[in-house]
Amino acid sequence: MMNVLPTMTASQKKTVFRCPRENLFAYVLNRRPVATSEALEFGTLSHSWLEAYFLRLKAGGGDPLDDAL
């Protein structure tokens, strides 16, 4: 019977040498940090608003900005 070694990506090798604990969480336990920033939240909100705006225009619902004025 042949022993099979697990393969490691280049990123995983870098992580092992840089920070063994980060490697443990990221690759062994498959846990990644959940990080959000104000810029990420703003970008997500902006894209959601633009999507809703253009979907309404496409559906023929008129310009939502006219309703606001």
C-alpha positions in Angstrom: 0.0 0.0 0.0 1.3 3.4 -0.9 1.3 6.4 1.4 -0.2 9.5 -0.2 1.0 12.9 0.9 -1.4 15.8 0.8 -0.6 18.4 -1.9 0.0 22.0 -0.8 -0.5 25.1 -2.9 2.1 27.8 -3.1 -0.1 30.0 -1.0 -0.4 27.3 1.7 3.3 26.8 1.8 3.9 30.5 2.3 1.3 30.6 5.0 2.9 27.6 6.8 6.3 29.4 7.0 4.8 32.9 7.7 2.4 31.9 10.5 1.7 28.2 11.4 -1.4 29.2 13.4 -2.9 31.0 10.4 -2.3 27.9 8.3 -4.0 25.7 10.9 -7.1 27.9 10.8 -7.2 28.6 7.1 -6.2 25.2 5.6 -6.6 22.5 8.3 -9.7 23.7 10.1 -11.0 25.6 7.0 -11.8 28.7 9.0 -11.3 32.1 7.4 -11.7 35.5 9.1 -14.9 37.4 8.4 -13.7 40.9 7.8 -15.8 43.8 6.6 -14.8 47.3 6.2 -16.8 50.5 5.7 -15.6 50.6 2.1 -16.8 47.1 1.4 -20.2 47.8 3.0 -20.5 51.1 1.0 -19.6 49.3 -2.2 -22.1 46.5 -1.6 -24.9 49.0 -0.8 -24.1 51.1 -3.8 -24.2 48.1 -6.2 -27.5 46.9 -4.6 -29.0 50.4 -5.1 -27.8 50.6 -8.7 -29.1 47.2 -9.5 -32.6 48.0 -8.1 -32.6 51.4 -10.0 -31.7 49.9 -13.4 -34.0 46.9 -13.0 -36.9 49.3 -12.3 -36.0 51.4 -15.4 -35.7 48.2 -17.5 -39.1 47.0 -16.3 -40.7 50.3 -17.4 -41.5 51.5 -13.9 -40.2 55.0 -14.6 -37.3 56.8 -13.0 -37.4 56.2 -9.2 -35.7 59.6 -8.7 -38.7 61.3 -10.2 -40.8 59.7 -7.5 -38.5 61.1 -4.8 -38.9 64.7 -6.0 
